Amino acid sequence: MERRTRIAGFVTLRRRFAEGELAPAERLTEAALAQELGVSRTPVREALGRLQADGRVVPMARGVAVATPSSDEIEQLYNLRAVLEGLAAAQTARLQAAGQIAPAHLRDIEKAAEEVERAVTEGDAKQSARANLAFHRAFGQAPGNAFLTDALHRVRDRIAISTVSNLSDGEWGLTVLTQHQEICQAVIAGDEDAARRAAEEHILSAMRVYSEALGRG
């Protein structure tokens, strides 16, 4: 029971990072999180320790704060994510060409893209970000490469708040829909090179949009 509680605390906090619910520099305290999650402070302390080891939070007086990547770090993270997302899309397309992707999994990818479209159309940036995460996760899971999946989780979590920021821009939201379709079409066609290019360009485009938003801020 205690082990399940420790795991649940970490999973809950990690999900909040992944979905962009925690803003850079936001303060997190053991007491407040323990009360919110309905657990003792011990599993919260352990979860925050793991997040600090991953670089997602930094220590401060009486707690920790969500890490705030510098502009250089954001660029580095996006460039790394572009490579990883390109690899995931390429591997999924390769498996599709070899007949090793179940039709149900392809349908899950298409449904995820449809959910992003619905959320974008409704103008819900946070739901758009959640749906967008589900879309990209579908590619990270398809190749069955646990190391790739883990690497993608770590990179996405560090810049998840940027996805919410970007999807608040209606024009970018429409671009996302087009680029998602390009990735889907390449994967369904089993075109490994096209899938890699489409996925990489999608992430690099997102980096440019976020960088411009930071510049305006």
GROMACS elastic network, one bead per residue, 0.5 to 0.9 nm:
[ bonds ]
;  ai    aj funct       b0    kb
    1     4     6  0.51271   500
    1     5     6  0.62328   500
    1     6     6  0.87695   500
    2     5     6  0.50496   500
    2     6     6  0.63222   500
    2     7     6  0.87311   500
    2    43     6  0.83686   500
    3     6     6  0.51043   500
    3     7     6  0.62463   500
    3     8     6  0.85299   500
    3    43     6  0.86679   500
    4     7     6  0.51172   500
    4     8     6  0.59543   500
    4     9     6  0.85631   500
    5     8     6  0.50423   500
    5     9     6  0.61814   500
    5    10     6  0.87499   500
    5    39     6  0.74466   500
    5    43     6  0.67053   500
    6     9     6  0.53026   500
    6    10     6  0.65008   500
    6    11     6  0.87368   500
    6    39     6  0.89943   500
    6    42     6  0.80115   500
    6    44     6  0.73615   500
    6    46     6  0.72771   500
    6    47     6  0.71738   500
    7    10     6  0.52574   500
    7    11     6  0.60856   500
    7    12     6  0.85618   500
    7    43     6  0.78608   500
    7    47     6  0.79589   500
    8    11     6  0.50634   500
    8    12     6  0.60138   500
    8    13     6  0.86063   500
    8    43     6  0.85943   500
    9    12     6  0.52632   500
    9    13     6  0.63419   500
    9    14     6  0.85664   500
    9    34     6  0.88197   500
    9    37     6  0.74306   500
    9    39     6  0.80961   500
    9    43     6  0.62411   500
    9    44     6  0.60993   500
    9    46     6  0.86394   500
    9    47     6  0.62936   500
   10    13     6  0.52670   500
   10    14     6  0.59776   500
   10    15     6  0.84887   500
   10    43     6  0.78198   500
   10    44     6  0.73975   500
   10    46     6  0.78806   500
   10    48     6  0.76296   500
   10    50     6  0.79464   500
   10    51     6  0.82045   500
   11    14     6  0.50403   500
   11    15     6  0.60215   500
   11    16     6  0.86628   500
   11    47     6  0.84024   500
   12    15     6  0.51771   500
   12    16     6  0.64558   500
   12    17     6  0.89204   500
   12    37     6  0.85859   500
   13    16     6  0.51291   500
   13    17     6  0.64846   500
   13    18     6  0.87361   500
   13    47     6  0.76163   500
   13    48     6  0.83779   500
   13    51     6  0.86354   500
   14    17     6  0.51111   500
   14    18     6  0.61662   500
   14    19     6  0.86570   500
   14    47     6  0.88153   500
   14    51     6  0.79277   500
   14   157     6  0.76679   500
   15    19     6  0.60751   500
   15    20     6  0.85129   500
   15    21     6  0.85526   500
   15   157     6  0.85049   500
   16    19     6  0.52261   500
   16    20     6  0.61693   500
   16    21     6  0.50939   500
   16    22     6  0.62877   500
   16   157     6  0.87557   500
   17    20     6  0.52017   500
   17    21     6  0.60750   500
   17    22     6  0.57935   500
   17    23     6  0.85645   500
   17    56     6  0.82839   500
   17   156     6  0.87142   500
   17   157     6  0.53331   500
   17   158     6  0.74792   500
   17   159     6  0.86879   500
   17   160     6  0.66229   500
   17   161     6  0.78623   500
   18    21     6  0.77503   500
   18    22     6  0.88623   500
   18   130     6  0.83226   500
   18   133     6  0.77122   500
   18   153     6  0.76437   500
   18   154     6  0.88196   500
   18   156     6  0.65508   500
   18   158     6  0.79454   500
   18   159     6  0.84191   500
   18   160     6  0.56501   500
   18   161     6  0.82685   500
   19    22     6  0.81935   500
   19   126     6  0.76645   500
   19   127     6  0.88095   500
   19   129     6  0.64741   500
   19   130     6  0.55688   500
   19   133     6  0.72909   500
   19   157     6  0.77931   500
   19   160     6  0.62436   500
   19   161     6  0.75350   500
   19   163     6  0.86533   500
   19   164     6  0.82255   500
   20    23     6  0.70425   500
   20   126     6  0.77093   500
   20   129     6  0.74993   500
   20   130     6  0.83172   500
   20   157     6  0.76718   500
   20   159     6  0.79766   500
   20   162     6  0.76148   500
   20   163     6  0.72810   500
   20   164     6  0.63576   500
   21   126     6  0.81107   500
   21   160     6  0.83997   500
   21   161     6  0.71319   500
   21   164     6  0.86786   500
   22    25     6  0.87167   500
   22    26     6  0.66581   500
   22    66     6  0.70955   500
   22   160     6  0.88230   500
   22   161     6  0.72076   500
   23    26     6  0.54563   500
   23    66     6  0.67590   500
   23    67     6  0.87570   500
   23    68     6  0.85270   500
   23   161     6  0.63826   500
   24    27     6  0.88341   500
   24    65     6  0.76860   500
   24    66     6  0.50979   500
   24    67     6  0.57303   500
   24    69     6  0.79713   500
   24   161     6  0.77763   500
   25    57     6  0.85973   500
   25    58     6  0.88861   500
   25    64     6  0.89430   500
   25    65     6  0.52108   500
   25    67     6  0.59503   500
   25    68     6  0.58747   500
   26    64     6  0.84846   500
   26    65     6  0.52838   500
   26    66     6  0.52546   500
   26    67     6  0.82685   500
   27    60     6  0.84640   500
   27    63     6  0.71393   500
   27    64     6  0.58879   500
   27    66     6  0.64959   500
   28    31     6  0.88832   500
   28    32     6  0.75051   500
   28    33     6  0.71878   500
   28    48     6  0.88009   500
   28    57     6  0.88120   500
   28    62     6  0.88779   500
   28    63     6  0.59313   500
   28    64     6  0.53598   500
   28    65     6  0.56485   500
   28    66     6  0.74763   500
   29    32     6  0.54928   500
   29    33     6  0.61557   500
   29    34     6  0.84366   500
   29    44     6  0.89013   500
   29    45     6  0.89887   500
   29    62     6  0.68699   500
   29    64     6  0.64932   500
   29    65     6  0.84770   500
   30    33     6  0.52881   500
   30    34     6  0.58611   500
   30    35     6  0.85174   500
   30    40     6  0.89440   500
   30    41     6  0.57835   500
   30    42     6  0.84336   500
   30    44     6  0.59345   500
   30    45     6  0.62042   500
   30    48     6  0.82215   500
   30    62     6  0.86924   500
   30    63     6  0.67181   500
   30    64     6  0.87623   500
   31    34     6  0.51898   500
   31    35     6  0.62264   500
   31    36     6  0.85933   500
   31    40     6  0.84989   500
   31    41     6  0.63682   500
   31    44     6  0.85245   500
   32    35     6  0.52638   500
   32    36     6  0.61277   500
   32    37     6  0.86140   500
   33    37     6  0.59527   500
   33    38     6  0.82175   500
   33    39     6  0.84369   500
   33    41     6  0.79934   500
   33    44     6  0.69105   500
   34    37     6  0.52389   500
   34    38     6  0.57407   500
   34    39     6  0.50963   500
   34    40     6  0.55951   500
   34    41     6  0.53248   500
   34    42     6  0.85345   500
   34    43     6  0.82397   500
   34    44     6  0.61839   500
   34    45     6  0.89989   500
   35    38     6  0.50791   500
   35    39     6  0.66449   500
   35    40     6  0.78036   500
   35    41     6  0.84548   500
   36    39     6  0.80370   500
   37    40     6  0.86926   500
   37    44     6  0.88076   500
   39    42     6  0.82501   500
   39    43     6  0.73339   500
   39    44     6  0.77465   500
   40    43     6  0.64750   500
   40    44     6  0.71798   500
   41    44     6  0.51156   500
   41    45     6  0.59692   500
   41    46     6  0.86434   500
   42    45     6  0.50874   500
   42    46     6  0.62880   500
   42    47     6  0.86466   500
   43    46     6  0.50352   500
   43    47     6  0.60639   500
   43    48     6  0.85709   500
   44    47     6  0.50164   500
   44    48     6  0.61036   500
   44    49     6  0.84484   500
   45    48     6  0.52165   500
   45    49     6  0.61150   500
   45    50     6  0.87552   500
   46    50     6  0.63367   500
   46    51     6  0.87076   500
   47    50     6  0.51861   500
   47    51     6  0.62763   500
   47    52     6  0.86114   500
   48    52     6  0.60161   500
   48    53     6  0.85531   500
   48    57     6  0.74933   500
   48    64     6  0.78746   500
   49    52     6  0.50492   500
   49    53     6  0.62285   500
   49    54     6  0.86797   500
   49    57     6  0.86619   500
   50    53     6  0.50635   500
   50    54     6  0.63159   500
   50    55     6  0.87544   500
   50    56     6  0.88805   500
   51    54     6  0.50073   500
   51    55     6  0.63124   500
   51    56     6  0.53055   500
   51    57     6  0.59446   500
   51    58     6  0.87113   500
   52    56     6  0.56128   500
   52    58     6  0.58893   500
   52    59     6  0.76800   500
   52    64     6  0.83805   500
   52    67     6  0.88351   500
   53    56     6  0.76497   500
   53    57     6  0.81898   500
   54    57     6  0.78820   500
   54   154     6  0.76720   500
   55    58     6  0.70035   500
   55    67     6  0.70044   500
   55   158     6  0.81114   500
   56    65     6  0.86696   500
   56    66     6  0.61409   500
   56    67     6  0.53412   500
   56    68     6  0.85320   500
   56   154     6  0.88648   500
   56   157     6  0.77575   500
   56   158     6  0.62707   500
   57    64     6  0.61584   500
   57    65     6  0.53894   500
   57    68     6  0.84596   500
   58    63     6  0.88266   500
   58    64     6  0.54410   500
   58    65     6  0.54357   500
   58    66     6  0.64068   500
   58    67     6  0.56640   500
   58    68     6  0.88752   500
   59    62     6  0.84013   500
   59    63     6  0.63417   500
   59    65     6  0.64314   500
   60    63     6  0.55828   500
   60    65     6  0.65840   500
   61    64     6  0.73125   500
   64    67     6  0.88542   500
   65    68     6  0.86519   500
   67   158     6  0.81084   500
   68   158     6  0.88041   500
   69    72     6  0.78473   500
   69    73     6  0.55004   500
   69    74     6  0.59223   500
   69   158     6  0.79349   500
   69   159     6  0.82050   500
   70    73     6  0.50303   500
   70    74     6  0.61312   500
   70    75     6  0.86319   500
   71    74     6  0.50718   500
   71    75     6  0.63028   500
   71    76     6  0.86814   500
   71   211     6  0.77589   500
   71   214     6  0.85550   500
   72    75     6  0.51710   500
   72    76     6  0.62358   500
   72    77     6  0.86372   500
   73    77     6  0.60068   500
   73    78     6  0.84933   500
   74    77     6  0.50769   500
   74    78     6  0.60905   500
   74    79     6  0.85208   500
   74   158     6  0.86376   500
   74   159     6  0.72098   500
   74   207     6  0.80761   500
   74   211     6  0.84919   500
   75    78     6  0.51762   500
   75    79     6  0.60990   500
   75    80     6  0.85591   500
   75   207     6  0.70456   500
   75   211     6  0.83190   500
   76    79     6  0.51718   500
   76    80     6  0.61683   500
   76    81     6  0.85246   500
   77    80     6  0.51352   500
   77    81     6  0.60309   500
   77    82     6  0.85711   500
   77   155     6  0.64034   500
   77   156     6  0.84530   500
   77   158     6  0.78485   500
   77   159     6  0.75177   500
   78    82     6  0.60391   500
   78    83     6  0.87106   500
   78   155     6  0.80907   500
   78   156     6  0.87818   500
   78   159     6  0.80001   500
   78   203     6  0.68342   500
   78   204     6  0.67912   500
   78   206     6  0.83546   500
   78   207     6  0.61102   500
   79    82     6  0.51161   500
   79    83     6  0.65701   500
   79    84     6  0.88437   500
   79   200     6  0.86656   500
   79   203     6  0.79825   500
   79   204     6  0.69708   500
   79   207     6  0.83017   500
   80    83     6  0.52974   500
   80    84     6  0.63272   500
   80    85     6  0.86432   500
   80   155     6  0.77488   500
   81    85     6  0.58661   500
   81    86     6  0.82149   500
   81   151     6  0.87979   500
   81   152     6  0.69052   500
   81   155     6  0.63168   500
   81   156     6  0.73367   500
   81   200     6  0.81967   500
   81   203     6  0.71394   500
   81   204     6  0.87775   500
   82    85     6  0.52489   500
   82    86     6  0.59162   500
   82    87     6  0.84919   500
   82   199     6  0.70083   500
   82   201     6  0.74186   500
   82   202     6  0.78673   500
   82   203     6  0.52537   500
   82   204     6  0.63742   500
   83    86     6  0.50910   500
   83    87     6  0.61520   500
   83    88     6  0.86929   500
   83   196     6  0.84336   500
   83   199     6  0.86079   500
   83   200     6  0.63270   500
   83   203     6  0.89591   500
   84    87     6  0.50668   500
   84    88     6  0.62152   500
   84    89     6  0.86835   500
   84   140     6  0.86814   500
   84   148     6  0.72282   500
   84   151     6  0.78053   500
   84   152     6  0.65913   500
   84   200     6  0.83373   500
   85    88     6  0.50280   500
   85    89     6  0.61399   500
   85    90     6  0.84437   500
   85   136     6  0.77891   500
   85   139     6  0.78763   500
   85   140     6  0.73654   500
   85   152     6  0.74997   500
   85   196     6  0.76573   500
   85   199     6  0.59672   500
   85   200     6  0.64762   500
   85   203     6  0.78372   500
   86    89     6  0.52328   500
   86    90     6  0.59999   500
   86    91     6  0.85103   500
   86   195     6  0.70260   500
   86   197     6  0.66520   500
   86   198     6  0.75827   500
   86   200     6  0.50157   500
   86   201     6  0.86453   500
   86   203     6  0.89015   500
   87    90     6  0.50591   500
   87    91     6  0.60275   500
   87    92     6  0.84893   500
   87   140     6  0.87969   500
   87   148     6  0.85863   500
   87   195     6  0.87676   500
   87   196     6  0.62293   500
   87   199     6  0.85107   500
   87   200     6  0.86984   500
   88    91     6  0.52379   500
   88    92     6  0.61537   500
   88    93     6  0.86440   500
   88   139     6  0.56765   500
   88   140     6  0.52854   500
   88   141     6  0.81378   500
   88   142     6  0.78240   500
   88   143     6  0.67220   500
   88   145     6  0.88368   500
   88   148     6  0.75627   500
   88   149     6  0.85479   500
   88   195     6  0.89601   500
   88   196     6  0.78569   500
   88   199     6  0.86382   500
   89    92     6  0.50978   500
   89    93     6  0.61775   500
   89    94     6  0.85916   500
   89   136     6  0.89847   500
   89   139     6  0.57976   500
   89   140     6  0.75943   500
   89   142     6  0.87741   500
   89   143     6  0.85761   500
   89   183     6  0.74942   500
   89   184     6  0.89143   500
   89   186     6  0.87330   500
   89   187     6  0.68914   500
   89   192     6  0.74788   500
   89   195     6  0.54647   500
   89   196     6  0.56681   500
   89   197     6  0.89988   500
   89   198     6  0.85733   500
   89   199     6  0.65296   500
   90    93     6  0.51063   500
   90    94     6  0.61213   500
   90    95     6  0.86675   500
   90   186     6  0.89274   500
   90   187     6  0.75168   500
   90   190     6  0.86098   500
   90   191     6  0.77087   500
   90   193     6  0.65010   500
   90   194     6  0.78684   500
   90   195     6  0.53117   500
   90   197     6  0.86022   500
   90   199     6  0.85558   500
   91    95     6  0.61865   500
   91    96     6  0.84918   500
   91   139     6  0.85525   500
   91   142     6  0.80812   500
   91   143     6  0.57920   500
   91   187     6  0.89639   500
   91   192     6  0.69369   500
   91   195     6  0.87788   500
   91   196     6  0.85608   500
   92    95     6  0.51778   500
   92    96     6  0.61300   500
   92    97     6  0.86752   500
   92   101     6  0.75558   500
   92   139     6  0.64573   500
   92   140     6  0.83477   500
   92   141     6  0.88758   500
   92   142     6  0.58913   500
   92   143     6  0.55268   500
   92   187     6  0.65062   500
   92   188     6  0.89939   500
   92   190     6  0.80047   500
   92   192     6  0.78486   500
   92   195     6  0.85194   500
   93    97     6  0.61468   500
   93    98     6  0.86197   500
   93   101     6  0.86740   500
   93   186     6  0.70384   500
   93   188     6  0.67777   500
   93   189     6  0.73341   500
   93   191     6  0.57913   500
   93   192     6  0.50149   500
   93   193     6  0.86134   500
   93   194     6  0.89565   500
   93   195     6  0.66640   500
   93   196     6  0.87665   500
   94    97     6  0.51250   500
   94    98     6  0.63554   500
   94    99     6  0.87434   500
   94   100     6  0.86194   500
   94   143     6  0.89779   500
   94   187     6  0.79610   500
   94   190     6  0.58331   500
   94   191     6  0.71260   500
   94   192     6  0.55375   500
   95    98     6  0.50018   500
   95    99     6  0.62119   500
   95   101     6  0.58409   500
   95   142     6  0.85361   500
   95   143     6  0.73380   500
   95   190     6  0.75351   500
   96    99     6  0.50042   500
   96   100     6  0.55998   500
   96   101     6  0.50259   500
   96   102     6  0.82658   500
   96   106     6  0.89132   500
   96   187     6  0.69141   500
   96   188     6  0.67231   500
   96   189     6  0.77255   500
   96   190     6  0.52577   500
   96   191     6  0.87287   500
   97   100     6  0.75669   500
   97   101     6  0.84440   500
   97   187     6  0.84516   500
   97   188     6  0.81890   500
   97   189     6  0.72669   500
   97   191     6  0.74301   500
   97   192     6  0.84068   500
   98   101     6  0.80179   500
   98   190     6  0.80670   500
   99   102     6  0.78457   500
  101   104     6  0.83198   500
  101   105     6  0.67254   500
  101   106     6  0.71751   500
  101   142     6  0.75268   500
  101   143     6  0.88040   500
  102   105     6  0.52978   500
  102   106     6  0.66711   500
  102   107     6  0.88023   500
  103   106     6  0.51116   500
  103   107     6  0.62046   500
  103   108     6  0.86509   500
  104   108     6  0.62149   500
  104   109     6  0.88028   500
  105   109     6  0.64170   500
  105   110     6  0.87428   500
  105   138     6  0.79934   500
  105   142     6  0.77385   500
  106   109     6  0.51266   500
  106   110     6  0.63640   500
  106   111     6  0.86556   500
  106   138     6  0.88431   500
  106   184     6  0.86777   500
  106   187     6  0.87806   500
  106   188     6  0.75217   500
  107   111     6  0.60345   500
  107   112     6  0.84995   500
  108   111     6  0.50172   500
  108   112     6  0.61301   500
  108   113     6  0.86572   500
  108   135     6  0.84980   500
  108   138     6  0.74835   500
  109   112     6  0.51031   500
  109   113     6  0.63478   500
  109   114     6  0.87123   500
  109   134     6  0.84394   500
  109   135     6  0.60488   500
  109   136     6  0.84835   500
  109   138     6  0.59552   500
  109   139     6  0.76619   500
  109   184     6  0.76377   500
  110   113     6  0.50600   500
  110   114     6  0.62362   500
  110   115     6  0.86870   500
  110   135     6  0.82065   500
  110   181     6  0.86707   500
  110   184     6  0.72248   500
  111   115     6  0.61623   500
  111   116     6  0.86917   500
  111   135     6  0.83510   500
  112   115     6  0.50370   500
  112   116     6  0.63679   500
  112   117     6  0.87285   500
  112   131     6  0.63355   500
  112   132     6  0.74432   500
  112   133     6  0.89096   500
  112   134     6  0.62266   500
  112   136     6  0.86557   500
  112   138     6  0.81504   500
  113   116     6  0.51575   500
  113   117     6  0.63727   500
  113   118     6  0.87952   500
  113   131     6  0.76824   500
  113   132     6  0.75197   500
  113   134     6  0.86849   500
  113   135     6  0.60103   500
  113   177     6  0.74999   500
  113   180     6  0.66572   500
  113   181     6  0.75876   500
  113   184     6  0.84627   500
  114   117     6  0.50101   500
  114   118     6  0.62425   500
  114   119     6  0.87335   500
  114   131     6  0.88541   500
  114   177     6  0.87471   500
  115   118     6  0.50372   500
  115   119     6  0.62204   500
  115   120     6  0.85063   500
  115   128     6  0.78693   500
  115   131     6  0.59321   500
  115   132     6  0.81904   500
  115   135     6  0.86665   500
  116   119     6  0.52272   500
  116   120     6  0.60152   500
  116   121     6  0.84608   500
  116   127     6  0.80118   500
  116   128     6  0.53802   500
  116   129     6  0.78836   500
  116   130     6  0.82599   500
  116   131     6  0.50411   500
  116   132     6  0.57373   500
  116   134     6  0.89176   500
  116   135     6  0.78651   500
  116   173     6  0.89452   500
  116   176     6  0.87180   500
  116   177     6  0.74426   500
  117   120     6  0.51337   500
  117   121     6  0.60011   500
  117   122     6  0.85826   500
  117   128     6  0.78888   500
  117   131     6  0.87877   500
  117   173     6  0.83758   500
  117   174     6  0.82945   500
  117   176     6  0.87299   500
  117   177     6  0.62428   500
  118   121     6  0.51631   500
  118   122     6  0.63018   500
  118   123     6  0.87395   500
  118   128     6  0.81004   500
  119   122     6  0.50984   500
  119   123     6  0.62380   500
  119   124     6  0.54915   500
  119   125     6  0.73658   500
  119   126     6  0.85915   500
  119   127     6  0.59366   500
  119   129     6  0.86604   500
  119   131     6  0.76043   500
  120   124     6  0.61301   500
  120   125     6  0.69582   500
  120   127     6  0.82262   500
  120   128     6  0.56933   500
  120   167     6  0.75168   500
  120   168     6  0.88483   500
  120   170     6  0.76120   500
  120   173     6  0.59882   500
  120   174     6  0.75826   500
  120   177     6  0.84887   500
  121   124     6  0.78522   500
  121   170     6  0.87192   500
  121   173     6  0.84343   500
  121   174     6  0.85846   500
  122   125     6  0.87663   500
  122   128     6  0.89933   500
  123   127     6  0.88630   500
  123   128     6  0.80265   500
  123   167     6  0.84630   500
  123   168     6  0.75152   500
  123   170     6  0.74302   500
  123   173     6  0.88465   500
  124   127     6  0.54691   500
  124   128     6  0.59332   500
  124   129     6  0.86050   500
  124   167     6  0.82859   500
  124   168     6  0.77940   500
  125   129     6  0.61120   500
  125   130     6  0.87206   500
  125   163     6  0.85483   500
  125   164     6  0.56542   500
  125   165     6  0.76691   500
  125   166     6  0.82803   500
  125   167     6  0.52068   500
  125   168     6  0.52003   500
  125   169     6  0.84920   500
  125   173     6  0.89548   500
  126   129     6  0.50305   500
  126   130     6  0.63513   500
  126   131     6  0.86830   500
  126   163     6  0.87319   500
  126   164     6  0.57918   500
  126   165     6  0.89646   500
  126   167     6  0.79889   500
  126   168     6  0.84777   500
  127   130     6  0.50000   500
  127   131     6  0.61150   500
  127   132     6  0.83472   500
  127   164     6  0.87450   500
  128   131     6  0.51199   500
  128   132     6  0.58875   500
  128   133     6  0.85032   500
  128   163     6  0.87503   500
  128   164     6  0.76356   500
  128   167     6  0.68020   500
  128   168     6  0.89951   500
  128   173     6  0.85979   500
  129   133     6  0.61110   500
  129   134     6  0.86791   500
  129   160     6  0.82012   500
  129   161     6  0.88248   500
  129   163     6  0.59526   500
  129   164     6  0.55033   500
  129   167     6  0.69728   500
  130   133     6  0.51269   500
  130   134     6  0.64025   500
  130   135     6  0.87732   500
  130   164     6  0.88135   500
  131   134     6  0.50568   500
  131   135     6  0.62580   500
  131   136     6  0.87993   500
  132   135     6  0.50476   500
  132   136     6  0.63694   500
  132   137     6  0.85581   500
  132   163     6  0.84123   500
  133   136     6  0.52554   500
  133   137     6  0.59843   500
  133   138     6  0.85958   500
  133   156     6  0.85745   500
  133   160     6  0.88190   500
  133   163     6  0.89805   500
  134   137     6  0.50396   500
  134   138     6  0.62223   500
  135   138     6  0.53877   500
  135   139     6  0.72166   500
  135   180     6  0.85473   500
  136   139     6  0.54804   500
  136   140     6  0.65511   500
  136   141     6  0.89117   500
  137   141     6  0.61020   500
  137   142     6  0.85272   500
  137   149     6  0.80115   500
  137   152     6  0.83975   500
  137   153     6  0.84867   500
  138   141     6  0.53785   500
  138   142     6  0.61986   500
  139   142     6  0.52272   500
  139   143     6  0.72629   500
  140   143     6  0.66263   500
  140   144     6  0.78404   500
  140   145     6  0.78390   500
  140   146     6  0.87572   500
  140   148     6  0.69143   500
  140   149     6  0.52794   500
  140   150     6  0.88876   500
  140   152     6  0.72093   500
  140   153     6  0.89678   500
  141   144     6  0.55784   500
  141   145     6  0.71392   500
  141   146     6  0.78339   500
  141   148     6  0.85269   500
  141   149     6  0.62541   500
  142   145     6  0.80042   500
  143   146     6  0.86170   500
  143   148     6  0.86702   500
  143   149     6  0.88796   500
  144   147     6  0.89932   500
  144   148     6  0.85205   500
  144   149     6  0.81021   500
  145   148     6  0.53726   500
  145   149     6  0.62757   500
  145   150     6  0.87536   500
  146   149     6  0.50057   500
  146   150     6  0.61224   500
  146   151     6  0.85913   500
  147   150     6  0.51803   500
  147   151     6  0.61805   500
  147   152     6  0.86162   500
  148   151     6  0.51091   500
  148   152     6  0.61325   500
  148   153     6  0.86175   500
  149   152     6  0.52003   500
  149   153     6  0.62557   500
  149   154     6  0.88166   500
  150   153     6  0.50943   500
  150   154     6  0.63474   500
  150   155     6  0.88027   500
  151   154     6  0.52544   500
  151   155     6  0.63332   500
  151   156     6  0.85951   500
  152   155     6  0.52595   500
  152   156     6  0.59303   500
  152   157     6  0.84042   500
  153   156     6  0.53088   500
  153   157     6  0.60558   500
  153   158     6  0.87608   500
  154   157     6  0.54058   500
  154   158     6  0.65971   500
  155   158     6  0.53868   500
  155   159     6  0.68687   500
  155   160     6  0.85665   500
  156   159     6  0.54940   500
  156   160     6  0.55682   500
  157   160     6  0.51043   500
  157   161     6  0.82133   500
  158   161     6  0.79607   500
  159   162     6  0.55191   500
  159   163     6  0.73155   500
  160   163     6  0.53669   500
  160   164     6  0.70822   500
  161   164     6  0.53286   500
  161   165     6  0.63898   500
  161   166     6  0.87335   500
  162   166     6  0.59990   500
  162   167     6  0.84920   500
  162   206     6  0.85636   500
  162   207     6  0.85712   500
  162   210     6  0.63467   500
  163   166     6  0.50868   500
  163   167     6  0.60594   500
  163   168     6  0.86225   500
  163   206     6  0.79246   500
  163   210     6  0.82040   500
  164   167     6  0.52254   500
  164   168     6  0.63852   500
  165   168     6  0.53861   500
  165   169     6  0.74130   500
  165   210     6  0.73405   500
  165   213     6  0.82956   500
  166   169     6  0.55888   500
  166   170     6  0.85978   500
  166   172     6  0.67042   500
  166   173     6  0.76423   500
  166   206     6  0.72649   500
  166   209     6  0.66827   500
  166   210     6  0.60944   500
  166   213     6  0.80971   500
  167   170     6  0.67239   500
  167   171     6  0.86249   500
  167   172     6  0.64694   500
  167   173     6  0.54105   500
  167   176     6  0.86217   500
  168   171     6  0.89180   500
  168   172     6  0.81501   500
  168   173     6  0.76302   500
  169   172     6  0.54002   500
  169   173     6  0.62762   500
  170   174     6  0.65412   500
  170   175     6  0.88464   500
  171   174     6  0.53879   500
  171   175     6  0.65354   500
  171   176     6  0.88449   500
  172   176     6  0.61353   500
  172   177     6  0.87768   500
  172   206     6  0.83022   500
  172   209     6  0.77092   500
  173   176     6  0.50637   500
  173   177     6  0.65687   500
  174   177     6  0.52294   500
  174   178     6  0.66035   500
  174   179     6  0.88295   500
  175   178     6  0.52008   500
  175   179     6  0.61831   500
  175   180     6  0.85421   500
  176   179     6  0.51130   500
  176   180     6  0.59629   500
  176   181     6  0.85464   500
  176   202     6  0.75510   500
  176   206     6  0.86298   500
  177   180     6  0.51858   500
  177   181     6  0.63171   500
  177   182     6  0.87853   500
  178   181     6  0.52292   500
  178   182     6  0.64133   500
  178   183     6  0.89101   500
  179   183     6  0.63479   500
  179   184     6  0.86443   500
  179   198     6  0.70195   500
  179   199     6  0.80024   500
  179   201     6  0.85110   500
  179   202     6  0.61784   500
  180   183     6  0.51461   500
  180   184     6  0.61698   500
  180   185     6  0.86136   500
  180   198     6  0.83569   500
  180   199     6  0.81970   500
  180   202     6  0.79311   500
  181   185     6  0.60176   500
  181   186     6  0.85430   500
  182   185     6  0.52087   500
  182   186     6  0.62485   500
  182   187     6  0.86648   500
  182   194     6  0.86539   500
  182   195     6  0.78711   500
  182   198     6  0.63868   500
  182   199     6  0.85176   500
  183   186     6  0.52700   500
  183   187     6  0.62284   500
  183   188     6  0.86467   500
  183   194     6  0.78103   500
  183   195     6  0.54327   500
  183   196     6  0.81510   500
  183   197     6  0.85643   500
  183   198     6  0.54472   500
  183   199     6  0.60922   500
  183   202     6  0.87107   500
  184   187     6  0.51766   500
  184   188     6  0.60612   500
  184   189     6  0.84720   500
  184   195     6  0.78316   500
  185   188     6  0.51963   500
  185   189     6  0.60544   500
  185   190     6  0.85381   500
  185   191     6  0.86295   500
  185   195     6  0.81094   500
  186   189     6  0.51186   500
  186   190     6  0.61798   500
  186   191     6  0.51946   500
  186   192     6  0.72268   500
  186   193     6  0.83649   500
  186   194     6  0.56788   500
  186   196     6  0.86654   500
  186   198     6  0.79697   500
  187   191     6  0.60264   500
  187   192     6  0.70424   500
  187   194     6  0.81173   500
  187   195     6  0.57571   500
  188   191     6  0.77185   500
  189   192     6  0.86597   500
  190   194     6  0.88701   500
  190   195     6  0.81732   500
  191   194     6  0.54853   500
  191   195     6  0.61064   500
  191   196     6  0.87017   500
  192   195     6  0.51888   500
  192   196     6  0.62415   500
  192   197     6  0.87314   500
  193   196     6  0.51989   500
  193   197     6  0.62314   500
  193   198     6  0.86007   500
  194   197     6  0.51262   500
  194   198     6  0.60036   500
  194   199     6  0.84911   500
  195   198     6  0.52093   500
  195   199     6  0.60857   500
  195   200     6  0.85047   500
  196   199     6  0.52873   500
  196   200     6  0.60608   500
  196   201     6  0.85082   500
  197   200     6  0.52252   500
  197   201     6  0.60070   500
  197   202     6  0.84317   500
  198   201     6  0.52771   500
  198   202     6  0.60733   500
  198   203     6  0.88290   500
  199   202     6  0.50993   500
  199   203     6  0.64829   500
  199   204     6  0.87522   500
  200   203     6  0.53632   500
  200   204     6  0.62122   500
  200   205     6  0.85318   500
  201   204     6  0.50453   500
  201   205     6  0.58928   500
  201   206     6  0.84913   500
  202   205     6  0.51918   500
  202   206     6  0.63439   500
  202   207     6  0.88161   500
  203   206     6  0.50096   500
  203   207     6  0.62996   500
  203   208     6  0.88127   500
  204   208     6  0.63802   500
  204   209     6  0.87721   500
  205   208     6  0.51540   500
  205   209     6  0.63498   500
  205   210     6  0.87403   500
  206   209     6  0.51297   500
  206   210     6  0.62014   500
  206   211     6  0.85172   500
  207   210     6  0.52227   500
  207   211     6  0.60038   500
  207   212     6  0.85403   500
  208   211     6  0.50966   500
  208   212     6  0.61303   500
  208   213     6  0.86115   500
  209   212     6  0.52462   500
  209   213     6  0.63009   500
  209   214     6  0.87936   500
  210   214     6  0.62257   500
  210   215     6  0.85846   500
  211   214     6  0.51151   500
  211   215     6  0.61917   500
  211   216     6  0.87322   500
  212   216     6  0.62938   500
  212   217     6  0.86444   500
  213   216     6  0.51500   500
  213   217     6  0.62431   500
